[in-house]
Amino acid sequence: MEILDRREEAAEVFANPDGTTTQRIYSTPVWTRYDRLWQKADATMVPREDGTVGPAAPVFGLTFSGGGTGPLVTMAKNEKQLALSWPDPLPKPVLEGDSALYKSVLPDVDLKITAQVDGFAQHLIIHNAAAAENPALATIRLGIKAQGVTLADDASDNLEAKDADGNVVFSAPSPKMWEQPPVGEDGAAAKAATAGKAGAAGEEAPASAPVTADVDGSVLSLTPDATLLATADQFPLVVDPIFTGGSREKWAVVYSAEPAGTFPNGSGWQSSTPSDEPRVGNNGSGRTRSFFQMNTSGLAGADIRSATFSVEETHSWGCSASAAGPTELWVTDSLATTPSWNTNSGWWTTYVMQKSFAHGNPTYCPGVQGVDFNSAALTAQVQKVADSGAGSITFGLRADAAYEDQVDSFKRFKNDPVLEVDYNFLPTIASPAAYEGSFVPGGDGNKPVPCGGVIGNSGLALAVKLTDKDGGTIAPQFSVTNSTTGAAVTVTNGSAVSSGKIATASVSAARLASGSYKWKVRAKDGEDTYSPYSAECAFTVDRQGPAAAVTVTRTDGTPADDPTAKYAGRKTVSLKVSNPATDLAGFCWAADHPISVSSERCRGANWVPVASGATTATINVIPTGYPNTALHVLAYDKAGNHSPLDGGVETTILATTKADFVYAPGKSPGTGLAHQDLPGDLTGDGYPDLTAVDAAGQLRLYAGDGTGEITTQGAIIGLSGWTGALLTHSGDYAGFTSSTAEPDGYQDFITRLKDGKLYLYPGNGLGTPWVASRTELVHADLNSGTDWTRTRQILTMGDVDKNTTSGHAGGTDLITIECINDACDNAEMWLYTGNTLADGTTNQTEPFDLTNRIRIGSSGWKNLNILAVGDKTGDGIKDIVTRNPSDGSLNVYPGVITNGVYGLGARSVDGSGWTPATRPLVTSPGNAQGTVTSQQYNDDGQIITFRQFQPSTTPDYGDLWATTPADPDYTVTYRTATGGTATTKCPTGCLLFYPGSSHSYRSPPDLVGSAGWGSLGSLH
């Protein structure tokens, strides 16, 4: 079965029943996603609606003139373009197969463009000696128009168009010219040759010469060889170059009859037809050999099980395999430099194997026949390349030396061989680590146990990142042994994880008596292959502290974990905790995440002190997990030692009912039960909330109240590490109680941290992003690397694209602004449609379709700020509001849906004066104005009470919160509670609220924060 998300233009990857993987590597692209969906690459020339012509399915943009004054050719790849123009208007081309013929561009001179799926050949065809005397042929000047690349020629007249990072985007080998008299199949001039030896051709060999290429600003000058123009006696005379995407040569042929000639990708071959087929053996006029360069970049580090190199033979001199003799397969030097017959002897580095075959004689054994080369020696050579991490391997085919002079050895092949490799990647481990007590991926309170460290009676948590390029799941195998006795300690290994995830294990405190220990870890994949073990790490156990676990009861003394007791979601419940130790300092508790035993007592949890000699305390818990909440409680003595923390003894399971949710305007139980909080509402009260990152890198929550006002003291919901984060919080993608929990109705956080990775943090229903259950969302676009470093902004505002297809209907979409390269020369806006399940809830395994994104803004978005998404135009389609920091303007880009695809219309100005100097931070909560009221619904006589948000303004316009600079001299004008205006100074920065409308935002705004807002790093 093919693994579609690992398909490439020139490679297919298949999953085998035994768990291994097969990669089929092609020398030329066979697939393209140029029009977004995978389809077979096709070089057939077709007319286009705009009057141009081009290949039916290229791998990047290839457009040729349909006649007239436009560019002769335009190549476009990743927003980089190179266009070449003929100096005069062109006639309408005649299309045939993969070619476009422009007749009589000069008297008796035609221009022929032959398309490839990843490039083209430009041939100027001079039909006779009189035409060759035309002064216009002395130097042919092509106009250059480039975007994002610079075209230059080197000392050998090779042409390369490089981007700002020095990457070759388009290239052409040094151009040539040659006599191309009408010739037939190879050996046509040697029909009288003896059966054993080739005879003389009986004709003068066609001449060839280099063409000088010079780039000067916006002009590419091609200067044919003047001597050959004047003396050519075999016509037509052909002048090229051949352009491709990138700098890769796919194949080459060498020919003893032209010992100094080079023929990269067949360029310049004039001795016989067809010119685009590799050759081996004696064609009646000389000996030939061929080379093929294959991309192996995807095999680095793989364990190669088998390899097969396949070619398709299109022609043979005869039909006897024994008469043809063996054809040898070699590994050769690369095609970074093209060999000639004179130099090719130094190319052949390692003999691999040989096969005898002959098929394709047009008279006696016509047709095309595939030939497979496979052997242990070939597998070993591919393994060698995989071990080295080299990006390519080059093969050579040639006839056995005893047969190479004989015409029976001659063969031709298609120029698209295939390297098929069966392989398995060994799993790998990274960042193995140990922690005291518990471990939460990405958690602030994890307490590392370094090699040589000491732990108490907390037990040991172990973690390691596991990867396997084959995908699938990988299991951790941790080993812990007593350093003194060598006895193995029982380890509870966590479940297998998918590639790139962190696997965990634990050792209970009961199994770790005081003493010295060491641990190590390795990975095991689904094919039962293993990574090497990590280095051993020693640690010491010193047990002490309260011996008994904490007991948790209800206030009436009954066990809190009584399964008949049900605790209402998001409702406060009082519980009693107790421990028999007589020297207690207090209790530490946390709901739905383990308690950290870092050096800071009860960090990230809740502390309840007790009086001297007391053994009990009352705690107030708000359960939000469903169908249960895990309550973790530890008792600490006055020396700082805690009660046992392992094996779940500190955990009490509280059975819960689901929290109730506020209904959207116009919705009620009669229209369907509310199954999640309203967009932007992190706490479940029905009002959108504001989050901000403070100067210390902490994430704070400011709860909204339906008027634009917010709580003045933001609650800390993220302890550290949020500086520079991009963050959005609208949409329910997953449950917070585990990384695989189903969506729970609470609004979640999508965050790009400063490490360049994008994470989903499930919300806990009380406003906190749940670090313990976060999952990474891996960028699918290889041009953007494997992370989101190039991303400048992210936003989630519901179902933007109104995608109604199965698996996407009603999904919450992700909008991003992403740089086109690491230097961020420009940036684009992208939409990743939301993924949903059949019941309408989010697909928590993959909340967004990261593979098939849609570009909704092609350029110019680098410095724009997306502020909001809402229906400003009233047409039912969400629009995008941006700020241009350079001029302080607000602009509305109306959303349009064309043929089911979301896009943006022409922008209009929506406000001015919003420069970063006057309004440093701006964000939109959507509509923040309204009241949550209690309503009743009669369901066939049963009265159901529910809460509903009733907006005080049109809900889709959206409002804005904005900060002012921290400037003692800056004056702010605002609206008073009575509707008048007043002014104030904001020496440490104020927070303003701007109610939205269909055409602007109300001014003056409301003053909703009077101090401390100028030091914030970001608003969300």
N, C-alpha and C positions, 0 to 999 in steps of 0.2 A: 504494500500500500504506500502510495506517495505521501510524503509529509509536505503538504502544500505550503505551509508557512516557512519552509526552508528551501523552497524552489528559488532558483536564480535564473538569470537570462540564459546562462550557458551551463546550467547544472540542475539535476533533479536528484532528490534524496528520497529513498524508500526505506520504510521500516520492515524488517524481516521477521517472520514468525519466531525465530530463535532469539530475538532481542537485539541482534546486530543491525547495522545500518549499511545500506548500499548507496553510494553516490555515483551518478552517471554524469561524467564531465564531458562537455562538447568543446571542440576547438572554436566554434562560432556560435553566436547566440541562436537559440531555437525558440525562446519564449520572450515575450515582451509585456510590460505593464504600462506602456506609454499612455494608453487610454484608461488607466486605473485598474482594469481587470486583466488577469492573465489571458493571453491568447498566443497562438503560434506566430512567431515572427515570419514576415512575408515581405520580400523585396520587390514584388510585382508592382510596376509603375501604374498608378491610377490617377485620374483627374480628381480635383477637389473642388468643393463648392465655391471657394474664393478665386477660382481660375488658375491656381497653381497646380502642380503635379507632385507626386512623391510616392515612396513605397507604401504599400497597403498597411503594413504593421511593422514599423521600425522600432528599435529599442530606445531611440531618442529622436528628437525633432529633426526631420530631414525634409526640406521643402525646396522644390526646384521650380524654375520659371515656367509659367504657362505661356510665355511669349510677352513681348513688350519691354518696358524699361526697368522693371523690378529686378531684384537680385537674381543672379543665375542660380545660386544655392544659398540656403540658410540652414545652419546646424545649430540646434538648441539643446542644451543639457543642463539641468539644475539651475535654471535662470541665467545661464551663461550662453552667449550666442556668438557665432562667427558667420558673417555673410560675405560672399564674393560676388562681384558684379562684372558682367561682360561690358566692354567699353561702348557697345552700340546696342540699340534695341534688338531683341531676339525674335525670330519667327516662332510661330506656334509649333511645339514639338510633335513628332510622330512617336507614339508610344508602342513598344513591342516588348513583351516580357518584362524584364527588369531594366529596360533602357528607354531613354528619351533622346530622340535624334532631332537636332536643330539644323536644318538644311541651309547650306549656303550662307553661313555667317560671314564668309568672305567668298569671293569667286572661286568655285571648285573646292571649297573648304567647308566641311561639316563639323559640327560640335556634337559629340555623343556623351551623354551622362549615363553611366551604368550604376544602378543603385545596389547597395548591399543593405542589410538590416542595420548595420552599425557604421555606415560610411558610404563612399561613392568613388567611382573612377571617372575622371574628366579626360576625354580623349579628343584632341583636335585632329581631324582626319584630312590630310592634304592629298588630293587625288592625282595630281600630275605635276610635272616639272614646272610648267608655267605658273601654276598656283603657288609653288614653293618660292617663286621669285617675288611674290607680293611683299613690298616693304613693311606692310603691317605685321608680317610674321617675324620680322627681325627681333622685336621685343613685344610680347603680349602683356598688356597691363590690365590687371584685374583690380577693381576697387575693393577695399576692405572696410567692413563695418563690424566692430567688435563690441561686445558688452560683457564685462566681467572677465575677459581674457585679453592677452596681448599676443599677437602673432609675431614670430621672429624666425629667421633662418640661421643655421649654424654654418660652421666652416665647410661642411660637406653638402650644404644646400638642403639638408633635412628641414622640414617645416614643423614648428610646434607652437600651439596656442596654449599658453599657461595662465592659470588664475593667479590671484594675489599671493597664494600660499606656495606657488611654484609647481602645482600639480598640472600635468599635461592633460588637457581636456580634449583637444583635437590635434591630429598630427598627420603628416604625409611624409613618406620617404622621399629622398632626393628624386626629382622628376627626371624622366628619360624621354628619348625619341627613338624611333626605330622604323625600318622599312618593314612593311607588312604585306608582302605580295600574297595573292590568293594561294593558300596552301590547303592540303587536305589533312587526312589523319597522319599521325607519326609514321615515318618510313615510306611515305608516298613516293619520295624520290629515290628509293632504294629497292624497288620491287625486283630489280634484277640481281639483287644481292644473293650470295650463296646461302644455303641453309645454315651454315656454321658461322659465317662472318658477314658483317655488314659491308655493303659496297659503297662506293663513292656516291655522293649526292648528285654529281654531274652538273651542278649549278653553283654560281657564286653565292656564298652565304649572305643573307640579308644583313645590312649594316645597322649599327645602333650607336648612340652617343648620349652623353649626359646633357641635361638642360639646366642652365643656371637659374637659381631662384634667389631673388633679392626682395626683402621687405623694407620699404621706406615709408614710414608713417601709414597712410591709408591706401597704399598701393603695393600690390604683389606683382613684381615683374618677372616673367618667365622668358628667358632668352634661349631659343633653340640654337643648336650647334650650327654655325654659319656654313661650315664645310659640308656637312651632311645635307643641309638645305640645297646647296649648290650642286652637289654631285650625286644625289640619290638617283638610282636608276631602276629601283623597284618600288612600286606604289600600290596602295597608299602609304604615305608617311604619317606616323602617329606620334603625337606629343601628349604626355600626361602631366598632372599628378593624380595620386590616389589618396584621398583623405579618409581617416577613420576616427572614431571616438577613442581618446586615450592614446597610448603609445605602444600598444601590444601588436607585434607581428604574429600571425596565427600559423603561417607555414611558409616554406620557401623551397625552391628547387635549384639544383646546380646542374650544369650541362657542359660536358667536355668539348662540344663543338663551339661553345662561347666561353672559354676558360676564365676570362676576367669578368664575365657578366654576373650580375646579382638580380634575383627575381623574387623580392619579398612579396608574399601573397600573390605571386604570379605576375607582378607588375613588370612590363617590358618583354614578356615572352612573345617571340614572333616567329619561332621556327616551325610551329605546327599548331593545329587547333584540336580541341579547345584549349585556350590559354589559361583557364582557371582550374586545371586539374594537375595535382602532383604526379610525378613520374618516377619510375624505377627501371633500370636496365637500359639496353641499347635500342634506341628508336630508329635505327637505320642510318642515322647521321652522327650519332655520338652517344655517350653514356650519360645517364641521368640518375640522380639520387634526390631524396626529399626529406624534409625536416618538418616536425609538427610540435608546436609549443602548447602545452596543456596547463590550465590553471589548477593548482593544487592548494590554494590558500586555505580552503576549508578542511584540510586533512592534518594540519599541524597538531602534533601530539597524539594522533590516532594509532591504535593497534591494528595494523592492516592484516586482514584475514586472507584476502585474495585480490588479484588485479587482472583485468583483461583490457587489452588495447585492440580496438576494432576499427577496421577500415572497410570501405566498399570498393571493390574492383570494378571499374567500368569498361576496361579494354585490356585485351592481351594480344600478343603477336600470334600466338598459336593457342592450342587447347590442351597441350600435354604438360602436366605438372612436372614430369621428370625432365622433359626437354627444357622447360623454363628454369629449372634448378631452384635452389633455395632463395627465398627473400629473407634477409636478415633484419632483425629489430635490434636497435642499439639505443642506449641513452647517450645523448650528445650535449655539447655546450649549448647555451641558450641562443635565442635569435636576437639578443640585444644588438648584435652586429650581424648583418646578413652575410653568410658565406658565399663564396664563388667556387667554381671547380678548382681554381688554383689554390684556394685556402682551406677547402673543406676537409682535407686529410687530418687537420688538427682538431676537428670538431668531434670525432667519434671516440668517446671516452670509455664506454663499457658495453661489450657485447652481451645481449640478453638471450636471444633465441632465434630460431629460423623455422620457416615453413615453406613447403613447395605447393604452389597452386597456379592455375592459369584458367581464366574465364573472361569472356567479353569480346572474343574475336567476332566482328560483326557478321561474318559469314557462317562460321562453323559452331560457335558456342556463344551466341549473343546474349546480352542482358547484363544485369548488375548482380554481383555476388559478394556477400559479406565474408570477411575473413577475421577470425579472432586469434589474437596472440595471448596466451596465458601460460604461465609457468611459475615455479617457485622463484626463479631468478627475477622475473618481472615483479612479483610481489615484494621481493627483497629490495628492489630498486625504489619502488614506491614507498616502502617502509623507511628507507634511508631519507627520502625527501620529507616524509611526515615527521621524522625525528628531528630533522634540521630546521623545520618550520619554513622551508623555502616556499615561495609562492607559486612556483611553476616547475614543471619537468619537461624536457624537450626530448622527443624521440626522433630517431632517424631510420628510414627504410632504404636499403640498397640491395642489389643483387650480390650473390656470392661471387667472390673474385674469379672463380673458375668459369663462371657463366656470364660475367658482366659484359664481355665483348660480343656475346652472341645475341642476335635479335630476338631469339625465343625467350630471352629473359625479360623482355620489355612488358611493362604494365602501366596502366593509369588508374588513378583513384579519385573518388570524390574528395573535396578539400575540407570535409567535416568529420574527421575521425572522432571516436568516442573512447574515453578512458573510464571503465566501470570498476569501482573499487568497493569491496565488501570490507567493512571495518567496524571497530568498536572503540569508543573513547573510554579509557580508564577513568574512573571517578577521581576527583581531586578534593583535597581538603584545604581550608584556609582559615586563619585566625582561630585556632583551637584555644579555648580559654576555660578557666574554672572560676566559680563564684561561690561564696558562702551562702548557704540557705537556698535561695531561689534565683532564677535568672529570667529577665524580661527583655526580649530583643529591643534595643534602642532605648531601654529604660534609664532614667536618671539615677535610680537608687541601687543599681547592681553593685555588689561589693566584690571586686576581683580578688582571687587568691593567686598571687604570683608564684612562680616556682620558688620553693623555699619558704612559702608563706605558712601561716598558722590559722586554723579555724577552731571554733568551739564546738558546741553541741548542736550546730545548725544543719548538719548534713552538707553535702557537696552537690552543687549543680554544675554540669559540664555543657559546653556549647561549642559548635564548630559549623562553619559554612561549608556546604557540600555542593559540588558542581559536577555536571556530566554533560558534555556537549551533545550526547545522544538524546538528551531529555529523559523522560521517565522519572522514576523515583530512586532515591539513593538513601540507604540506611546507614546510620552511624554505628560503629562498633568501638565503644569505649572500653578500656581495660584499666582496672585499678588493682594494685597489689600491695601487700604489706611489705615494706622495705626490709624488715627484720627477718620475717619467716618465709617470704616469697609467696604466701598464700593469696589466692585471688579473692577479691571482695566483690560481692554481688552488686552488679550495676543494673539499674532499670533504664535500658536504652529507650529513647523516645521513638515515635513512629517514623517511618521513612518520609522524606520530604522531596519536593520537586527541586530541580536544579536551580542553584543560586540562593536557596533558602537556608536558614539556620536550623540545624538539628540539635536536639538537647538530650540529656540523660541526667539521672540523679542517683545519688548514693545516700541512703537514709542514715541519720545520725546513729541509729541503733546498730548499724554494721561498722561503725567507725569508732572503735575503742581508742583511747589515748595512745598515741604512737606515731610512727613515721610511715608514710605511704608515697606511692608514685603512680602516675596515670599517663595514658597515651590513647590515641584514637586513630582509626582508619575508616575508610568509606567502602561500602559494598554496593554495586549497582545491580540492576535487574538481570544481568547476564552472569552473575556470580563472579565478577572480577573485582579486584580490590585495589585501592590505592596503597601506597606505602604507609606505614605507621608514622605518626608524628614523633618528635623527640620526646623522651620521657620527662615528666615534670614532677618534682618531689614536693610534698607538703606535710605538715605536722598537725595532729589533732590533740587538743587540750580541752577536755569536756568539763563544764561547770555550769551553774545557773539553776533556776527553778526546774525541778525534775518533772513535774506534772504538766500536762497540757491544760489550757484554759477551758473552763466549762461555760457554755452559753445557754441561758434560759430566757423564757418570757418573764414578764414581771410577776406572773402568778406561780412561777417556779417550774412550769412544765418545759421540757426540752424545746429549744428554739427550732430544732430540725425535725420536729414531729411532722410526718408527711401529711397529716390531716390539716395542719395549719397552713393557710394561704395568706401571703403578704401582698397587698396591693402595690402594683408598680408605681413608682414615684410618689409614694405616701410614706411619711415618717412613722417609724415604729421604735418603741423603747424596748431595749433588751438589757438583761443583767449578765455581767461577766464576772467570773470568780476563779481564784487560784489558791491552793492551800499554803503557799509560801508565806512566811510571816514577815519578810523584809522587803515587801513590794514597794516599788516607786510608783507604779501605775500600769496602765494597759495601753497597748498600741493596736489599732484596728484599721482595716481597709476592706472595702467591698469590691469584689470582682477583679482584684489584682493582688498578687503576693506582696507581703511586707518586705521591704528592703532591710537588710541587716548591715547597712553601710556604717561607717564610723560615726555618722550622724544619726542618733537614735530616732527611730520612727520617721525618717525622712520620706516625704510624699504620702504619709498616712495621717491618722488622727490619734492624738495623744490625750488620754484621760488620767490625770494624777489621782492618787489615793492618799488618805491620811496615814500616818505612821501606825503600823499594825493592822490596817484594814486589808481585807482580802477580796472585796467585791467593789464593783462600780456599775453605773448605769450609762449606757451609750445609746444615742439616737441615730438610727440608720435609715437611709432612704434607698430601698431596693430598686434597682432599675433593670437588672438582668432578667431574662425570660428564657425558659420556664423556671429558672431559679437564679438566685444570687448567691455567690460564694463569699461568705464572711470570714475573713482571716483575722485572728486575734492572738497577740502575744502578751505575756506578762513579763515585766522587767523588774529585776531586783535593784536595790540601791547601788550595787556595784556595776550595773550596766549589763549584766548577763540576762538572757531571755529564756523563756520556756521553750520546749522542743519545737523545732521548725523543720519537719520533714515528714514525708509520707502522708501528708494531709491531716496530721493530728491537730494542727492549728486552724483547721478549716471547718466551718459549720455551713451546711447547705440549707438555704431558706427557700422553700417552694413559693413561687410568686404567680400572680396573675398579670396579664399584660397591662401596660399603662394605657390610659385613654388619651385620645388625640383631639385637638381642636379642629373643627370642620372649616373648610374654606368657604368664602362667601357664596351663598346660594346652594351649598351642599348640606345634606342632612342624612340621617340613617336611611331615609327613603330612597336616596340616590346612590347608596352604597356606603358601607362602613368606612370611616377614615382609618387608614392603615399606617399613616406616618405624620410626623410633625410638619407644620407649614414651612415652606422654603425659608431658610435663614434663621428659624427659631430653634435655638440650641437647647433651651430649657423646658420646652413643652407648655409654656404659658400662652402661646398663640402670637407672640410679638417677635419680629426679627431682632436679632442681637448683633452687637458690634464686637469684634475682636481686634487686638492690637499687640504689637511686639514692642516692649519697652526697651529702655537703653541698656538694661542688663541682659537682654536676650530672652526674657521671660514672656510667655504668651498670656495675655490677660483677656478676661471676658467682661464686657459691659452690657448688662441685660437691658433690652428695650422695654418701653412701657406703653407703646401705641401712640405716643405724642411726638416722638423724636427725641425725648429726654432719655437719658441712660443713667445707670447707677454710677455715682461719682467715683467710687473706689473699685477699680476693676479687680475681680477675683483672679488669682494666679491659677491658670489651668495647664501651663507647661513650664517646667522649672527652669530649663536652660536649653541652649542650642537652637533657638528660633531666629537668631539674627540672620537677616538676608533671606528668610524663607518667603516663598510665594505661597499664598494660601487662599482657599475658597471653601465655603461651608454652606452648601445648598444641595440636598439630595441624600437619600438613604441608600447606601450601597452594600452594607454588610452589618451583621450583628457584632457587638463589641465584646461578647464574652469569650470568643475564640476567633482565630484567624479564618475559620471555616464556617462560622455561625451565619445563619440566614439573616437577611435584613430584618431589623427589629423595630423600624419606624422612627428611629432617632436620626437627626441630621448629622452627617459625617463630614470629615475634613479631607480635602485633597490638597497635599502640600508638596512643593518642590523645595527641599532643603539645600543648604549651600554646598553639600557634597555632590550636587547635580542629579540626585535621584528623586523620583516622584513616588510619594507614598499615599496610601489610603489609610487614614486614621479613623476608625469607627468612633462616633460620638457615644457617650454613655447616657444620654438623655438628660444630663444635668449641666452640659456645656463643656465637658472635658474631652479632648481628643485622646483616645485610648491607645497609649503606646504599646501595651501588652499584646494587642491584636493587630498592629499595623501590618500591612503587606505592601510590597514594592510593585509598582506598575512599570514594566520595562518598556522602553521606547522601541518601537518596531522598525523605525526607519534607519537603515544602516548608515545612510548619509549623515545622520545626526549622532552617530556613535551608538553606544548602548545605554546612554543615560539622557537626561534632560538638561544638560549644562547649557545648551544654546537657548533654552526657554527663558523668555523675559516676563511673561505674564500668563496666568491661568485664571479661568472663570467657569463656574457652573451655575447656570440659571434655568434649569428645567429642560423641557423638551423644545429645543430651539428649532431643529430641522423638520419637526413633524414627520419623522420617518415612520411609515406605517407598515413596513415590511416585517415579516416574522422574525422575532428575535431582537427587534429594535423598537417596536411600537411603545410610545409613552416613555422612552428612556430619557434619563437626564444626560445631556450632552456636555462635553468638555471643549472649551474654546481656549486656544493658546496663541501666543505670539512667539515665534521661534526664529532665531537668526539663521541665515542661509549658510554661514560658515563660522568657524571659531572666532574670526576677527569681527564678526557681526557687521559686515559691510552693508547688509540690508536685512530686513526681517519680513516674514510672512505671517498671515493669520490662518490658523487651521481649525477645523471642527472635527472632533472625534465623536461619532454618534454613540448614544448610550445603548448598552445591551440589556435586554430584558428576558424574563422567562415567560412561560405560557400564562401564568397567573398575573402578569403585569408588574411583578416585582423585579428589582435589579438582579442581574446575573452577577452574584458576588464573586464568582471565579474570575470573571473578566468584565468589570463594570462598563468599560468603554471598548469600542472596536478600534484598537490601536494599530491594526494592520491596514485598514482601508480608510484613511483620513481624507478629508476634503479641504482643499485650499480655498478659502473664502476671501482672502486678501493677498494679492500676489507680490506686492512690494510697497515700500514706504511706511511700514508699521514699526520700524525700529524704535522710535522715540515716542510713539503715541501710547497713551494710557487708556485701556478699556475700563470704563467706569461702571457701566451697567448694561444689562440686556433687558428690554421690555418693549411693549407694543406702543411706541410713541405715535405711530401714524394711524392707529385704530383699525388696521386691516386684518387683525387676528394673527399676524406673523410678527415674531419678536425682532426688534431692531437693536442696533448696537450704538451706544453713546461713548464717545472718546474725548479725551482732552489732548490738545496739541500743546506741549509745554513751551514750544518756541514762541508762540504768539498768544497763549492763554485762551484759545477758543475751545468751546465745546461743540462737537459735531455729531449729528445723527446720521448713521448709515442705515437706511431702511432695509429690512430683510425682505427678500423675494425668493419664491420657490418656483423654479423652472424645471419642468419634467421631473418633479419629485426631488430635485436637488436644491439645497439652500444656498443662497448667495447674497450679495450686498448690492444695493442700488447706489445711485449718486448721492453723495453726502449733502447735508444742509447744515448751516450754522445754527446752534442751539443756545449760545451764550458766549460771553467774552469776559476778560479780566480774571481768568483762572490760572494765572501763571504759578509755577512752583514757589516763586518768591512771596506771593501773597496767600496762596493756599497750598502749602507743601504736600499735604496728604488729602486725598479725596477717595471716597468709596460710596457704593450704593447698596442699601439693604433690600432693594425692591421697594414696595410700598410699606412704610413703617407707621402709617397713621390709621388708627381704627380702635375698636373696642371689642373685647371678647365678652360675649353675653351668654347667659344660660338660656337654652331653648328646650322645648319639648316637642316630641314627635309621637303621634298616635299610631302604633303598629297593631291594627286590628284589636283595639281595646287596651293594649299594653302601652303605657306611657313611658317613653324613653327620654331621659334628660340628657342633653348633650351641650357642649360648648361650641360656639361659632364665632369666627372673626368677622366683624362687620366694618368694612373700611369707611373712613370718613372722607376719602377722596377716591377718584378712579384708580383702581389698584395697579394697573399695568404701567402707569407712567414712571413710577419709581422716584424715590427721593435721594438726597445726597447728604452725607456727613463730610465735613471738611475741617481741617485744622488751620490755625493761623501761625505765623512765625513767632518764635520766642524773642520778642523785641519790645523793650520797655517804652519805646516811642510809637509803637504801631497802634493805631486807633481802629476799633471795630464798631461798626454801626449795626444794630440788631433790632428786632421787633420785640416790644414789651408784651407782657401778658394781656394788656388791655388793647393791643393793636396799634399802639403808638411806636415811636422810634426812640432809641437812646444810644449812647456811645460809651465805650469803656476801653481801657488799656489792657493788653495781654502780655505782660512781661515774660511769662513762662509758657505762653501759647494757650489759645482757647479752642473749643470745639463748637462748630456751627452746624445747624440743621437747615437744609434747603428743601422745602416741599416741592415736589415735581408737578408739572402740567404737560400738556401735549406739545407745547412749544418752547418752554423755558423752565427755570427754577426760580421760585419766589425770592425777591430781594426787597427789603433786608431779611436776612435769615433769623432763625431763633438762636439765642445763645444757650447752649446746653452743657457747656463745660467751661469753667472760667480760669483754670490753672493747670499747669503740668502737661499740656498736650503738645507743646513744641519739642519735647525730647523724644517722642515716640519714633520708632524706626519704620513702622508701617501700620496701615489700617486695613481691615478686611470686613 
